Structure formats: C-alpha cells, structure tokens
Amino acid sequence: MTKLEVTPGRWWHRLDDGRVQCDLCPRDCRLHEGQRGMCFVRQRVGDAMVLTTYGRSSGFCIDPIEKKPLNHFLPGSSVLSFGTAGCNLACKFCQNWDISKSREMDRLMDTASPERIAEAARAGGASSVAFTYNDPVIFAEYAMDTADACHALGLRSVAVTAGYMHAAPRREFYARMDAANVDLKGFTEGFYFQQTGAHLAPVLDTLQYLRHETDCWFEITTLLIPGHNDSDTEIDAMTRWIADHLGPDVPLHFTAFHPDYRMLDVEPTPPATLTRARAIALGNGLHHVYTGNVHDIQGGTTFCPGCHAALVRRDWYLVLDCDLDATGTCPHCGTPVAGRFDTFEGAFTRGFGRRRIPVRLSA
C-alpha cells in the first residue's frame, strides 16, 4: 500500500485482552491483528488503527448542491462530490450499495490528496466539496484534512452522513464542516436495529449536538419506505420531535424509496406518500419541508415562513429562480429565512438540471 492508501487512524484504544477498540462510532469494533471493523476501511495493523482508504475515492463529480440534498445552503451553487468505500451502517435499503457496501478496493478508482481536491473544486467553479456516496464518518481523517484544504482556498465543506458517531470525534469532525445533511432513517428503535443494524439514539444525539452546539448548517433527509417507516404515527412523532428539539427552521426532506440492494420486494414509494408526510410535518410547525426523488415543483420550492411567498423555485435539482440574496431575508415581507445564502448567479445557465459531471483527478 502507498502512503496515501494507509494513514494512522485516530480515536481508538487498547483493551486489557490485547484487542484494539475503535472509538469512532457506536459500533465499538474490537479487533485482533489484521482485522477490519464493520465499516471495512478501518483496520488494526500491529498495535494501532489505520485508515486504508485515505486519498482514494470511488470517483469525483460536480453536482448541484440541491442534490445532497441541501436547499438552504448556497442555493444554485455547484459542489465537488466524492466518497470512498465501506460504511458503518448495514442498511438493507441502501441506494448506493455498490459503493458503501463494497469490499473491493478496486472500487476506488481515483486518487487525490486533500490539497488536490480543493484545487480541483476551485478550478471547476464549485463553491464547496461534499463528502458523500458513502458515509464520511468512516473516512473522517481524510474528510477533515480535505475540509482544512478547502477552507484555505475559501471553499466550504459538506458532510452527507447518517450521523452515527461518538461524541469526541464528532466534535472534531463538525468543527470543520460548514454544512451537513443527516439521514434520519426512521423514528423507531425497531426500524433502526432491524433495517440498519444500528440504533436511533446516537443519531438523535448528533442532531441535537449540531443544532445546539455548532454553527454547522444542517438539513435532515428521511427515505420513506412503504410499510416500514411511512405511517402517519411515525411521521407525526418524528416531526413533532424535530420541532420540539431542533426548532421549526431545520429543513426536512422526505425522499422516495426505490427497490434496491436487499429490499427488492418492496414497492417504490408513491408520490402521494411524500405529499402526505409533507402535510403532517407542516402541520406540526416545520417551516421548510421538501419532497425528493419525485417530480414535484411545489415540494421543491422554498417558501417564506412569514408571508408564504415562493422564494426559491426548483424543478428537480434545477433552480428556476431565486428571490433570496446573501442576507437571506424575504424581499416581500422582510422575514429572515434560515440558511446560508450568497448572491444567486443563475444556476440554470450552467445547464445542471439532474446531471452530474464526472471529474478525473489522478494522473
């Protein structure tokens, strides 16, 4: 392995029985020599932990920021996106399973240092770099170093994550993130344990930490799976919790499931389910609720929480028009709109739409 492929891992300790425990996430993997954690990319080598995917990516693309999805973070801007391999959850419904569930290092097709990534993002006209496709928690050292390189060039950093992380690394990780989209995969412990192999409480802890102890802008995404996490009761409980514990201004995205990975026997989510969920969330006081993976201009539009004027209209991921300037205030009534905004330059002139533009970084 080259220097880029293996780097010392952080957040671990030795146990009395001779094993090494990874302290990055609640998995608490305890490893003998040569063993890898559940995420597959953190490995014990000798008496220490290493990250085997540092500097290696499954590919780079230029995306619209709305594809993360982030609707209140630099609307209409572009973002350089990349991921690695592996994941610390075991979602049966994973929509990126060929990357996140990969156990083959040849899935990592491109190599790049943090500095090279930041330079490529700036050269490509991106305003930010997103750690996505698989969960950046498991390659936190690489993501954090890349975030530092981005900040040195005036770019922002974005984490797309399930939020399954211990408190100590979480503090260091989110201190470097300007924005995040957190997957809240359901709102019952049964769903989390049976369908993801994880637990709900650590994710709720991460959401409350982001809201009350950081300046990181974040939005929430829930993939609604028919018969599993889409009941009125669960959606009502989840959105009431968000309103009570996080506040009404946190944007929430309900997205449509399609059969994939180990959940091929479940039908796709009907658009009416997303519309119903959005109505419940709005009824519980949330100001910004969106639908995704369906064609729904109403569900993709940002409305003023004061006068309800349409401020950012979207068609899929294409921003049709934006009435918000860098101050983020409604021009019609002066109500502040929560988010991180900048001067809108007309994303439709870039011709993004639903496309992603592949970028090759290695020689």
C-alpha positions in Angstrom: 0.0 0.0 0.0 1.2 3.5 -0.7 1.4 6.4 1.7 -1.9 7.8 0.5 -3.7 4.5 0.9 -2.8 4.0 4.6 -2.7 6.7 7.3 -2.7 6.3 11.1 -6.3 6.2 12.4 -7.5 8.3 15.3 -10.0 7.5 18.1 -9.0 4.1 19.4 -7.6 2.5 22.5 -6.0 -0.8 23.6 -8.1 -3.3 25.7 -6.8 -5.4 28.5 -7.4 -8.6 26.5 -5.0 -7.4 23.8 -7.5 -6.2 21.3 -7.8 -2.7 19.9 -11.1 -0.9 20.1 -12.2 1.7 17.5 -13.8 4.7 19.3 -15.1 6.4 16.2 -18.7 5.2 16.1 -21.1 3.3 18.4 -20.1 0.1 16.7 -17.1 0.0 19.1 -15.4 -2.7 17.0 -12.8 -4.7 18.9 -10.1 -6.0 16.6 -7.3 -8.6 16.6 -4.2 -8.1 14.4 -5.2 -7.7 10.8 -8.9 -7.5 11.4 -11.1 -4.7 9.9 -14.0 -3.0 11.5 -17.6 -3.4 10.4 -17.0 -0.4 8.1 -14.2 -2.4 6.4 -11.9 0.5 5.9 -10.5 0.9 9.5 -8.0 -1.9 10.3 -5.8 -3.0 13.0 -2.2 -3.1 11.9 0.3 -4.0 14.6 -0.7 -2.2 17.8 -2.6 0.6 16.1 -5.5 1.5 13.9 -5.1 2.6 10.3 -7.5 4.1 7.7 -6.9 2.1 4.5 -8.8 4.4 2.1 -7.1 7.8 2.8 -6.5 9.5 -0.5 -8.6 7.0 -2.5 -12.0 7.7 -3.9 -14.8 5.8 -5.8 -15.0 8.9 -8.1 -15.4 12.6 -8.2 -18.3 14.6 -9.7 -19.5 18.1 -9.9 -23.2 18.3 -8.7 -25.7 20.9 -7.9 -25.8 21.5 -4.1 -29.5 20.7 -4.2 -28.6 17.0 -4.9 -27.1 16.5 -1.5 -29.9 17.5 -0.7 -29.3 21.0 0.7 -31.8 23.6 -0.2 -30.8 26.3 2.2 -27.0 26.2 1.7 -25.8 28.4 -1.2 -28.8 27.6 -3.5 -27.9 27.1 -7.1 -24.2 26.6 -6.4 -22.1 23.6 -7.5 -20.3 21.2 -5.3 -17.4 18.7 -6.0 -18.7 15.4 -4.5 -16.8 12.2 -3.7 -16.8 9.2 -1.5 -14.6 6.2 -0.7 -15.8 2.6 0.0 -17.4 1.0 3.0 -20.0 2.1 5.6 -20.6 1.7 9.3 -24.3 1.0 8.9 -25.9 -2.1 7.3 -29.0 -0.6 5.6 -30.9 -3.3 3.7 -32.4 -0.5 1.5 -29.0 1.2 0.6 -29.4 3.2 -2.6 -25.6 3.5 -3.0 -24.8 -0.1 -2.0 -22.3 -0.7 -4.8 -20.1 1.9 -3.2 -21.0 1.8 0.5 -21.1 -2.0 0.7 -18.1 -2.5 -1.4 -15.4 -4.9 0.0 -13.2 -4.5 -3.1 -10.5 -1.9 -3.1 -10.7 -1.7 -6.9 -13.9 0.2 -6.4 -11.6 3.1 -5.5 -10.8 4.3 -9.0 -9.3 7.7 -8.3 -6.6 9.1 -6.0 -6.1 12.6 -4.7 -4.6 14.4 -1.8 -6.8 16.9 0.1 -5.0 19.8 -1.5 -5.6 18.4 -5.0 -9.3 18.0 -4.3 -9.6 21.6 -3.1 -7.7 22.9 -6.1 -9.9 20.8 -8.5 -13.1 22.2 -6.8 -11.9 25.8 -7.2 -10.9 25.1 -10.8 -14.3 23.6 -11.6 -16.2 26.6 -10.2 -17.5 24.7 -7.2 -18.3 26.6 -4.0 -17.9 23.6 -1.8 -16.7 20.0 -1.5 -19.1 17.3 -0.3 -18.1 14.0 1.4 -20.9 11.7 0.2 -22.0 8.5 -1.6 -20.8 6.6 1.4 -20.6 7.9 5.0 -17.7 10.3 5.7 -17.7 9.3 9.3 -15.6 6.2 8.4 -13.0 8.3 6.5 -13.1 11.2 8.9 -9.3 11.9 8.9 -9.4 12.2 5.1 -12.6 14.4 5.1 -11.2 16.6 7.9 -7.9 17.2 6.1 -9.8 17.9 2.9 -12.1 20.4 4.7 -9.0 22.2 6.0 -7.6 22.4 2.5 -10.9 23.7 1.2 -11.1 26.4 3.8 -7.5 27.5 2.9 -8.9 28.3 -0.6 -12.1 29.9 0.6 -14.3 26.9 -0.2 -16.8 25.3 2.1 -17.1 21.6 3.2 -20.3 19.5 3.3 -20.9 16.1 5.1 -23.7 13.8 3.9 -24.0 11.3 6.7 -26.1 9.0 8.8 -24.8 10.8 11.9 -23.7 7.6 13.7 -20.7 8.9 15.6 -19.2 9.1 19.1 -19.1 12.4 20.9 -15.3 13.1 20.9 -14.7 12.6 17.2 -18.0 14.3 16.4 -16.7 17.5 18.0 -13.5 17.5 15.8 -15.3 16.4 12.7 -18.1 19.0 12.7 -15.8 21.8 13.8 -14.5 21.5 10.2 -17.9 21.2 8.4 -19.8 24.2 7.1 -23.0 22.1 6.3 -24.3 18.6 6.7 -27.3 16.6 5.5 -28.1 13.9 8.1 -30.1 10.8 7.2 -32.7 10.2 9.9 -33.7 6.8 8.6 -36.7 6.3 10.7 -38.1 7.1 14.1 -38.3 3.8 16.0 -35.5 1.7 17.6 -37.0 -1.3 15.9 -36.6 0.1 12.4 -33.0 1.2 13.1 -31.9 -2.1 14.6 -33.7 -4.4 12.1 -33.1 -2.4 8.9 -29.8 -0.7 9.5 -28.1 -2.8 12.3 -27.7 0.4 14.3 -29.5 2.4 16.9 -31.7 5.5 16.9 -30.4 7.3 20.0 -26.9 8.2 18.7 -28.4 9.8 15.6 -30.8 11.9 17.7 -27.8 12.9 19.8 -25.9 14.1 16.7 -28.8 16.2 15.5 -29.2 17.9 18.9 -25.4 18.5 19.0 -25.5 20.1 15.6 -28.4 22.3 16.5 -27.3 23.5 19.9 -23.5 23.3 20.0 -22.2 24.1 16.5 -22.5 26.7 13.7 -22.7 24.0 11.1 -25.8 24.4 8.9 -27.7 21.1 8.6 -30.7 19.6 7.0 -32.4 16.2 7.5 -33.4 13.6 5.0 -35.8 10.6 5.6 -36.2 8.0 2.9 -39.8 6.8 3.2 -40.1 3.1 2.7 -43.6 1.7 2.2 -44.8 -0.4 5.2 -41.6 0.2 7.2 -41.3 3.9 8.3 -44.1 5.7 6.5 -47.0 5.5 8.9 -48.8 8.7 9.9 -48.0 7.8 13.6 -44.2 7.6 13.0 -44.1 10.7 10.7 -46.1 12.6 13.3 -43.8 11.6 16.1 -40.7 12.3 14.2 -41.7 15.8 13.0 -43.0 16.7 16.5 -39.6 15.7 17.9 -37.8 17.8 15.3 -40.0 20.9 16.0 -39.6 20.5 19.8 -35.9 19.6 20.0 -34.4 21.2 16.9 -36.8 24.0 16.1 -39.1 24.8 13.1 -36.4 26.1 10.8 -34.5 22.9 10.2 -35.3 21.8 6.6 -36.6 18.3 6.3 -36.5 16.3 3.1 -38.8 13.3 2.5 -37.5 11.2 -0.4 -38.9 8.3 -2.3 -37.5 4.8 -2.0 -36.9 2.6 -5.0 -36.3 -1.2 -4.6 -32.5 -1.9 -4.2 -29.9 -4.0 -2.5 -31.6 -6.3 -0.1 -35.1 -4.7 -0.2 -36.1 -5.7 -3.7 -39.5 -7.0 -2.6 -40.9 -3.5 -1.5 -42.7 -1.3 -3.9 -41.5 2.2 -4.8 -42.8 5.0 -2.6 -45.9 6.5 -4.1 -45.7 10.3 -4.6 -48.8 10.7 -2.5 -46.9 9.3 0.5 -44.4 12.1 0.3 -47.2 14.7 -0.1 -48.9 13.2 3.0 -45.7 13.3 5.0 -45.0 16.8 4.0 -48.5 17.9 5.1 -48.0 16.2 8.5 -44.7 18.0 9.0 -46.0 21.4 8.0 -49.0 20.8 10.3 -46.6 20.2 13.2 -45.0 23.6 12.7 -42.0 22.9 10.5 -41.3 25.7 8.1 -39.3 24.1 5.3 -40.4 20.6 4.2 -39.4 19.1 0.8 -40.0 16.1 -1.3 -37.3 14.3 -3.3 -36.8 11.6 -5.9 -40.1 12.7 -7.5 -41.1 15.5 -9.8 -42.8 18.0 -7.5 -42.2 21.7 -8.0 -44.3 22.6 -5.0 -42.4 20.1 -2.8 -39.1 21.5 -4.1 -39.9 25.2 -3.6 -38.6 27.2 -0.6 -41.4 29.4 0.8 -41.2 32.3 3.1 -42.2 31.2 6.7 -43.8 34.7 7.1 -45.8 35.6 4.0 -45.5 32.2 2.3 -44.2 33.7 -1.0 -42.3 31.3 -3.2 -38.7 32.4 -2.8 -36.6 29.6 -4.5 -38.4 27.6 -7.1 -36.9 24.3 -8.2 -37.6 21.7 -10.9 -35.9 18.6 -9.7 -32.4 19.9 -8.8 -32.6 22.9 -11.2 -33.1 26.3 -9.6 -35.6 28.1 -11.8 -35.4 31.4 -9.9 -34.3 32.7 -6.5 -35.6 35.8 -4.7 -33.1 35.5 -1.8 -29.9 37.5 -1.6 -26.9 37.0 0.7 -28.9 38.3 3.6 -31.4 35.5 3.4 -34.4 37.8 4.0 -37.7 37.7 2.2 -37.9 40.7 -0.2 -41.7 40.8 0.2 -42.1 40.9 4.0 -38.6 41.1 5.4 -38.8 37.7 7.3 -35.4 36.0 7.8 -35.1 32.7 6.1 -32.9 30.2 7.9 -29.8 29.0 6.0 -26.5 30.1 4.5 -27.0 32.2 1.4 -24.9 34.1 -1.2 -25.6 36.1 -4.3 -27.5 33.9 -6.7 -25.8 33.7 -10.1 -28.4 31.8 -12.0 -27.7 28.1 -11.8 -29.9 27.4 -14.8 -27.2 29.0 -17.0 -24.9 26.1 -16.1 -27.3 23.5 -17.5 -27.1 21.3 -14.5 -30.6 20.0 -14.1 -30.4 16.4 -12.7 -26.9 15.7 -14.2 -23.7 15.1 -12.5 -20.4 15.9 -14.3 -17.6 13.3 -13.7 -14.2 14.7 -12.8 -10.9 12.8 -13.0 -8.3 13.9 -10.6 -5.5 11.3 -10.7 -2.9 11.4 -13.5 
